[in-house]
Amino acid sequence: MLPRSAAELEGTWNLRQDLQSCLSVIISSDKLLWQSPCDNLHLHTIKRILGEWASSNRPTRREEVVLALLRMGCALPTHMLPHIANTFPPQCSTCNVILSVEHILLHCVRYREERRPLAAHCQSHGLPLTQTTLLGDEHPDVVDRLMIYLTEAKLIREL
């Protein structure tokens, strides 16, 4: 039997409460999925617990975009341009290895000099020079130094 008025309907079904319940289930299942073992996901290796990134709020929009791309392991020279040019996987023209975010940030000899202050900062604070340290949320000063490195290496516009 169908309700005759909105008052009858209101007593039997509360849309707002049902939507809030659904949203709560979705959020909790996303957190469980995020925290399940999946070490092959780039972002998961940097941020193990799902939550807000305090260090994502940068002085410029460009820094925010670059930081987000690096955290996802996806940048213009490592993923987007090679797909467009059909040259996947991309090669580092200096080192002749597969070009990746990790290679650009940690290993490429082309950026060795620009990377030295960043490495020295990490070393002086007893931090390993890894993607997790550079891109994680635990050390905002390291993220600031990373942005200086990317700017001095002229990578901030290329990524």
N, C-alpha and C positions, 0 to 999 in steps of 0.2 A: 504494500500500500504506500503511495507517495504522500509526502507531507503536503498539507494545505497552505502552510504559511512559512515565512522565513523563520519565525520563532520556533516552530516545530523542527525545522532543519537544523537550527543552531544548537539545539539540545542534543542532537544525535551526532553531529560532525563539526569539528573545529579545524578549519583549514590551516590557520596559523600554527596551531599546536602540532598538527600532522606534518607540516612542512619543516618545522623546527626539529621534530623527531627524525625525519628523513635526513636533514642536513647533518645532524649529530652523528648518525650512523655512517654517512659518507665520509665525514672528517675523521672519525675514529678508524674506519677501515683504511683510509689513505695513510694514516700514521702507522698502522700495523704493516701495511705493504712497504712503506718507506723504510721501516726499521727491520724488515726481514733481510736475511743475507743475500746481497747482490753486489758483490765487490767489483763486478765488471762495469758498473755504471760510474762514469767519471764523477758526476756530482755527488754521488753517494760516498765516494772515497774522501771527499772534502768535508761534507756535512753529514754526519751519521744520524743525527737526531733532527727530525723535521721541525722547523720553527722559523721565526723571523731572523733575518740577517741584519744585525745592527750596523755592520760596516757597509751595507749596500747604499746607504744615503751618502752620496759623494758630492763634492762641490760643483761638478758639472754633469750634465746629462751624458756626455760622451764617456766620462769615467764610469758612470753607472752601467752603461751599455757594454763597454769593454769588460768590466768586471763580471757582469752576468754571462757574457759569451765565454770568457775564460773558465768560469766555474762550470759551465756546461761542457767544456772541452771542444767547443765549436767556434771557430773564428773564420774570418773571410779567407785568409790564405790556406787554412788547413782543411776546410770543408766546402765552403760555398763556391769559391772560384774554381777549384778543381772539378766540381760537378758541372759547372757551366762549360768549362773548356774540355770536359771529358778526359781529364788527366788524373784520375783518381787511382791510387793514392798519390798525393803530392810529394815531391822530393825537395829537400832543402838544397838550394843551389850551391851553398857553401860547404856543407858537410856530406852531401850525397847520402842522406838517410831520409826515412819517411818524415815528413814535416808534421809536427803535432804541437799542441799547446805546451806539453811538457818539454819538448825539444826547444821551442822558442824561449820559454821561461828559464830553463835550467842548463841547457847543454850547448846551444849553438855558439860556435866560436866567433861568429860575426858580431855578437853582442857581448862578448866577454868583458870588455872594458866598462861598458855601461852597467853590467851586472855586478861588478866588484863592490861598489858601496852597499848594494842590497845584501850581498853575501856577507860582507863585513858586519853589517847591522845584525843579521841573524846570528852570526857567530858570537858577537859580543854579548848577545842576550841568551846564549846557550840554546838557540833554536836550530833545528836542522833546515837546510835549504831544500825544501820539498814543495810540491804543489799544494799539499795540505796546509803547510805553514803560510805560503804566500797568498793562497786564495781563501783560506778559512776565515772564521769570524773571531777567533780567540785573540788575535794580535792586530788591532786596528793600526798600530804604528807600522807594522810590516806591510799592510795593504797600502798605506800612504807611501812608503818607500817603493813598493811595486809600481805605483802610478808614476813616481819620479823616474824609475828605470824605463818604463814604457815610453815616457815622454822624451827622455834623453836619447833613447835608441830609435826614436821616430817611429815607434810601433803603435802609438796610441791612435793614429789615424788609419793604419793599415789593418787593424784587427776587426 
